[in-house]
Amino acid sequence: MSANKSPKTIATINFKGGVGKTTVTWCLADTLSTYSNASVLMFDLDAQMSLTQAIGLNEDKGTLYPAFGNWYEKSLKDRKTIFDAIDQYTKPGAAHFDFPIGYDFIYQISNTLHFIPSVEDLYWLELEVFDRDQMKDFMRRLLGKIAHSGKVADYDYVLFDCPPSFTLLSYSVLSCCDLVLIPVNPDFFASRGVSLLLNSLKMRIEPHPTPQIAVFMNKTKTYANTPTKETAFYMRQIDQICQRTSESQGIRATFFNDAWVRERVGIKRAITGGGVPPELVKDFQGLWQACLGVLK
């Protein structure tokens, strides 16, 4: 990132488990960094560490000297983790956010895809041991430090895999991101979950303005390369909820009718297998184009 350019920031969230939030974050980041000239930074902010563990498995499998594992252990030892950054930022009496940024804090998966992993200590954020007012500007300040460090890449996009609950770190991310991306599945609970989530976001993020919100169908059941009648029914429901909530809450919530990711067994191995399955590349490219449409 340069001083003249701020990266576009996208937070993937859903408080319902099993919707594919983590896999979507990875696949979007992988698609961007592989099939474009974009430089991407990806955060794992979930104390369950699913993305971090999966990347570790992918990076270190079959190697005598595990690259990510060794780097990760050193970052823990040297206190260069996301939790240490939070600890430094919220330290009582600290006049400055004195946390150096370098590749001991950011892991280089490839030349164009970099990663800030999660740590188990993020669990304490779910207990809200930090002050809300202290935490609200943390991510904004951290991104600023990354932008001006001069020791890491200039990032075009930053993607966040957020926890499946609303923590102080979620609040910090959502208050400064450009787009909230919500994956849903074609089932009975999707519409109810989307309604609850959309209706609560504005209240949770206040007094900050609510960012642009986009909902899309993940694990889409298809027949002849189009959504099944049942899936299309759920898609129409969610589209209507987005429209109603936008009007009633005064927010910008869009449902991507034409950008959906089909259900494929291979998607489960996308992270540990090294990349987006070839048959799903177009799906994620389409999803990304839809994201760009609302980011403009």
Secondary structure as UniProt FT lines:
FT   TURN            3..4
FT   STRAND          8..12
FT   TURN            17..18
FT   HELIX           21..35
FT   STRAND          40..44
FT   TURN            47..48
FT   HELIX           50..60
FT   TURN            61..62
FT   HELIX           67..77
FT   TURN            78..79
FT   HELIX           82..89
FT   TURN            92..93
FT   TURN            103..105
FT   STRAND          107..108
FT   STRAND          113..116
FT   HELIX           120..122
FT   HELIX           123..126
FT   TURN            127..128
FT   HELIX           132..135
FT   TURN            136..137
FT   HELIX           138..148
FT   STRAND          157..161
FT   HELIX           168..174
FT   TURN            175..176
FT   STRAND          179..184
FT   HELIX           188..205
FT   TURN            206..207
FT   STRAND          212..217
FT   STRAND          222..223
FT   TURN            224..225
FT   STRAND          226..227
FT   HELIX           229..249
FT   STRAND          253..255
FT   HELIX           265..269
FT   TURN            270..274
FT   HELIX           278..280
FT   HELIX           281..295
//
